[in-house]
């Protein structure tokens, strides 16, 4: 486990977070998407997929224990992915309501 001031993470969590960010950056750049919903969804979905796959395939994987998969700030990456997807849904609903 590593720490940069108050941000605690493990190698798997850092790799998953950076990969998800880069995937989001590339997808949004190629598609021209600038709205918050697309950015959050393209960042959350890979994070969720990476961590769930890692935890299912790992013999020591555990859904809640952060150190048995990817984690940032003692929160499993799959939870961060779910939060990003939830934020994407909220942004999509809010943006569609505002545009009416």
Secondary structure as the mmCIF struct_conf table of DSSP 4:
data_model
#
loop_
_struct_conf.conf_type_id
_struct_conf.id
_struct_conf.beg_label_comp_id
_struct_conf.beg_label_asym_id
_struct_conf.beg_label_seq_id
_struct_conf.end_label_comp_id
_struct_conf.end_label_asym_id
_struct_conf.end_label_seq_id
STRN STRN1 UNK A 2 UNK A 4
TURN_TY1_P TURN_TY1_P1 UNK A 5 UNK A 6
STRN STRN2 UNK A 7 UNK A 9
HELX_RH_AL_P HELX_RH_AL_P1 UNK A 11 UNK A 31
TURN_TY1_P TURN_TY1_P2 UNK A 32 UNK A 32
BEND BEND1 UNK A 35 UNK A 35
HELX_RH_AL_P HELX_RH_AL_P2 UNK A 36 UNK A 57
TURN_TY1_P TURN_TY1_P3 UNK A 59 UNK A 60
BEND BEND2 UNK A 63 UNK A 64
HELX_RH_3T_P HELX_RH_3T_P1 UNK A 66 UNK A 68
BEND BEND3 UNK A 69 UNK A 69
STRN STRN3 UNK A 71 UNK A 72
TURN_TY1_P TURN_TY1_P4 UNK A 73 UNK A 74
STRN STRN4 UNK A 75 UNK A 76
HELX_RH_AL_P HELX_RH_AL_P3 UNK A 77 UNK A 99
#
